[in-house]
């Protein structure tokens, strides 16, 4: 169990982290696009 645990943790990070980053960027894009339009 101990030897496979780091692999599971890495899998979780590799799967969960990109989703969180993608979600953050989609939120940022939603807010930044109207901001750019109002500035220009």
C-alpha positions in Angstrom: 0.0 0.0 0.0 2.8 2.4 0.9 4.5 2.0 -2.4 1.4 2.7 -4.5 0.2 5.6 -2.4 2.5 8.3 -4.0 1.3 7.1 -7.4 -2.4 7.6 -6.4 -1.5 11.0 -5.0 0.2 12.0 -8.2 -2.7 10.7 -10.3 -5.1 12.8 -8.2 -2.9 15.9 -8.6 -2.6 15.4 -12.3 -6.4 14.9 -12.7 -7.7 17.4 -10.3 -5.2 20.2 -10.7 -5.7 20.8 -14.5 -9.5 20.9 -13.9 -9.1 23.6 -11.2 -6.7 25.6 -13.4 -9.0 25.3 -16.4 -12.0 26.4 -14.3 -10.0 29.4 -13.0 -8.9 30.5 -16.4 -12.5 30.1 -17.8 -13.7 32.4 -15.0 -10.9 34.9 -15.6 -11.7 34.8 -19.4 -15.4 35.6 -18.6 -14.4 38.6 -16.6 -11.4 39.8 -18.6 -13.2 39.8 -22.0 -15.9 42.4 -21.0 -13.2 44.5 -19.3 -11.1 44.6 -22.5 -14.1 45.6 -24.5 -15.0 48.5 -22.1 -11.3 49.7 -22.1 -11.0 49.6 -25.9 
